[in-house]
């Protein structure tokens, strides 16, 4: 994971203050660090959460409190995110926060990705995230193959918004946790709230529930949807 350490150091050195946000720097991560569509995950599947399938998905949004993670190894890496596509297609338009353990301690970093392009990690200084922060993420289809991706850390008081172009099918919408390395840190329990797709509750779509697994062993458990259909939890089980 040395590549990730080099990238983090570069971003930190180039950062400016919160008052003058810098543009994100494109990541130079290897494909293994990409937050990929479900069918591209090997060694079981690394997605947990809910995915709605159908057609014409135009928006997805959710809020969570960034969990306090305990690193088990320097290979641990996971992220909560929201996105359109990816469950049954080869593209994903997504944004969230990654918790990386390559330094030996958890580092939280905001990112977005228009897969198959590499993820773009935001400046650690301009867009800081820590355990306990309340984060809202959304992806909205803006027409003409354009997508607006937005992240807000209401605890820190910053918002990042970008609009990108990608030809995609819009056949699924997701609220997910994922480990690109297939190795989750111990994040305890992470709670998603205010989760909507096309402005409606997740339960409106009869979504598919996913539990991430590796080598036939479940790494985390996805709860049932709350009574309003807009909340659920992800609970770490074991490596």
N, C-alpha and C positions, 0 to 999 in steps of 0.2 A: 504493500500500500504506500510505498515511498512516493509514488507519483502524486497521490492526494496531498501528502505533507508539503511537497514542493508547491503544489497549486495553492494551498492555504497560505503558505508563507508569502507567495507572490501577491495574492489578493490583499492580504493584510498590509503589505508594504505600500500598495498602491491606493489604499483607502483614503477617503476624505471624511469630513465630519458629517453628522446627520443633517446639518442645515443645508449642505450642498451634496446631495447624493450623487455617487458616481455611477456611470453605466456599468452593468455587469460584464465581467470578462468571461469569454467562452472557455469552458473547461477543456483540458487536454487529456481527459480520462480515457483509459482503455475501455473497450466495449463492455467489459465485465462490470463497470461502474454505472452503466446506463440503466435507467429505470424502464424496463422493457415490457412489451405486451405479454400477457399471461402465457401464451403458447411458446414464447421464447425462453421462459424460465425452465431450467433443467433441475435434476436432482429433487424431484417433487415439484411443488410450486411455492413461490415466495410471496404471493399475494395473500393478504387477509383483509376482511371487510365485506363490502357489499357492491355488487355490480348489477345494474339494470340493463336489459337488452331490448332491442326493438329497432326503431328507426327515428331519424329526425331529432336527435338529442341536441339541445341548444345551450344548456347551462347546467352547471353543477357547483354546489357551494357547501362548505362545512366549516365548523369552528372546533378547535380542540385546545387543550392546555398542554403545552409541551412537557412530556414526561421526563422525570429524572431517571437517567439510565445508568446502569453499572456495567462497565465493560468486562467481558469475560476473556476476550482476546483482541489482538490488534486487527483481526479480520472482521470484527463486528461492525455492521453498518445497516441502518434501517431508516425509513422515512414514512411519516403519514403524508398523504397527498390526495388531491381530487383531480379528476380528469374526465375527458371524453375520449371514447375509443379505447382499444387495447384488449378488451375481453375476448373479442372474436375477430379482431382486425390486426393489421401489421403496423398501425400508427397509433400514437398516443399524444394528446395535448394535455399537459399536466403541470401542476406546481405544488410545492410543499416545502418541508424542512427536513434535511437529512441530519442524522446523528451518527457521526463517524468516530471510530475508536482507534484509528491507525496510529495516533500519537500515544496511546495508552490510556487516555482520558477522553470522555465524550466531548465532541465539538459539534455544536449545532449550527447548521448553515442553510440558509434559504436558497432555493433553486427553482428553475422551471425547465421543461424539456418539451421539444416538439419532435418526438421520436419519428424517424430514425436518426435525426441529428443528435449530437452529444448533448448532455445536460449543460445548462448554464448556471454556474454558482454565483450568488451575489456577494458583494464585498462584506466581509465579516465586521468591519468597522462601521460602514454606512448602514447596514441592515443586520444588526446584532440580534441574536436569539439565544435565550437561556432557558433552562428548565424552569417551569412555572409560568412562562409567558403564555398569554392567550393569543392564539393565531387564527385568523380566518383566511381561507383560500377559496378562490373561485376561478372557473374557466367558463367563458361565454362565447358562443359562436356569433360573430359580428357580420356574417354574410360574405359572399365572394371569397370563400376559403380563408377568411381571416378569423383569428381567435384572440380574445383579450384575456390575458392571464393576470390575476391580481392576488397579492399577498399583503395582509395587514397584521402587524404585531401591535395590538392595542396597548399592551403593557409598556412597550418601548416607544410607542407613538410614531411609527413609520408605516408607510404604504408604498409598495412597489407595483407598478402596472406596466405591462408591455402588450403590444399587439403584433402577432406573427401570422404568417401565411403558410398554410399546408393543405394540400388536397387530401381529404380524409372522408371516411364513410359516415361518421356520426351515428354508429349503430350500438353504442353502449355509453353508459355514464357510471362513474365509480367514485366511491369514497374508500380509500385503501391504506393499509400499511404494507410496506415492501422492503425486503432486504436484497439488494442487488448482488451481494456476496453470498447469500444463502446462510448468513450467520447473524442472528439477532442478538443485540445486547439485552440484558435484563432491564426492561423498561417498566416493569410492574404492571400497572393498568393505565391505559390511555383512553380517554372518553371523547367521542365525537358527539357534538350537539349541533342543532340548527342545520342538519344535513338535508339538502333538497336537490332534486334533479328536475329541470324544467320548471322550477318554482314550486314543485309539489313534494310531499313527503316521499321518502324512499319506499315506504310500504305501498304507495300508489302503483308501483311498477312490479310488485312481486319479485324483488331482486334476489339474486343468487348470493348466498352467504358463503364466504371463503375462510378456511383456516389454513394458515401457512404451515407447510410441512417440509421436512428434509429427511431422506433415508427412511421414509415410512413413519417418522416420528413427528407429531404435531409440536410446533415451536410456540404457537400462541393460539388463543381461542377467541372467536368472534361471538359476542353475545347476541341474543335476540334483539330485535328492534324495540325501542321504548314504546310506550302507549301511544305517543303522537306520531310514531313512524319516522322521527327525525333524529334519533339518538341511538347510540350503541357503544359498547366498550370492546377494547382489545386487551386481553390479559396474557402476559408472558407466561409460558409454562416451563420450558427448559430448552437448552441447546440441542 
